[in-house]
């Protein structure tokens, strides 16, 4: 499950928060495996807090899905289907669990499309309208 963190600037521009993956340093959105005891949306919100230090209002339903190949610790590739929830950011923490492991960057949608490599995630970002 993943969260698409977003906010609106004072002049009305929608910005999207991207983070780097830990191993490959690609620009992505916060995502992770299902968390035992949490439904999909709350799992996505937890990933956003742990990986990017953001909290806010989560969409009730996924805004879309994307697929990618994740390299597991064993070296094997796992094809993964990711359900994405929009997260309107209300709070950014100064400290969060993975702060030292990732970079994060607020950007407008056109710039985000230039940074993200996964084609389906790029399509989801291009179509995003809060």
N, C-alpha and C positions, 0 to 999 in steps of 0.2 A: 504494500500500500504506500501511496505517496501523497504529499501535500504540495499544492502549488501556492506558496506564500505570495501575497500581493498586497499593495497599498495604493492609495490615491494621493498624489502630491497636492500641495496647496493650490496649484493652478489646474488641477483636474487630470493630470497625466497618470495613467496606470503604470506602476512599476512592479516588476516581478523579481523575487529574490532567488538567485541561483547560488549553489554551493559547489565546491569541488568534491569529487569522490576521493576516498582515502588513498586507494592504490594507484589509479591511472591519472588522477588529477583532472579528469574531464569535468566540464560544467554540467550539473544535473540539478534536480530538485530533491528535497529530502524524501527518502523512501527507505523501506525496510521490510523484513519478513513479518508475517502476522505475529502479534503479541498475544500470548496465552491469556485468556480472561478479558481481552478487549475486542470489541467489534472493529470492523474495518476502518471506519472514520476516526474513532479515537486512537487507533493504532497509527494512522497517518499523522494525526496531531502530535502524538508522542514523538514520532520521528522528527517532526519539524522542530520541536523543542530541544531534543537531544542533539540533533545535527546542526541546527542553525540558531537556536536560542530564541525562537519566535513563538508567540501564542496569539490566539485570536478566535474569530468566529469561523467555524468550519461549515462547508456546504453539507446539506443533509444527504445528498446523493453524489456519487462520483460524477465529475464533469467529463470524464473520458477514460480511456485506457491506452497504454502503449506497451510494446514488447521490446525486450533487449536480451542479449546474452551476457549473463554474469559469470565471471570466472570464479569458481569456488577454490577454497584453500587447497583442495586436492589437485587443482589444475584443470579439472573438468569444466566444460561450459554448460551452464544450465539456462535453458530458454525460460524467461520469466515474463509473466503477464502482470502489469502493474495498474491497479485502479487508482485514479487520481482525484483527490478532493481539493476544492478551492479553499484556501485559508486566508481570510481577510485579517491581516496582522494588526493587532491592537497594542502589542507589547513586544519589545526586544530586550532580552536580558543582557546584562553586562558579562555574565559568566554562564556557561552551559557545558554539558559533559564533553562534547567533541570539539570545543573551540580551538584547541591546539592542533587538531588533526585536519582541519578544513579551512578553506578561504570562503568568504561569502561576498556577494556583490548584488546590490540593487541595480536594476537596469530596466529600460523601457522594452517593450515587446520586440521591436525590430532588432535591437542590439542583442537581446536574448537569443533570437533565431540565429544570429551569427556565431554565438558561443556554443550552443548545444549541438551535439553530433548526432544523437539518435533521431532518425527521420520521423518516427511516429510521435515522439515527444515534441519535436519542432512543429509538426502539424497541429498538435494539441495547443501549443503556445500561440500559434498563429490564429487559431479559431477562438481563443479565450476572450470572452466579453463578460466582465463582472456585472 
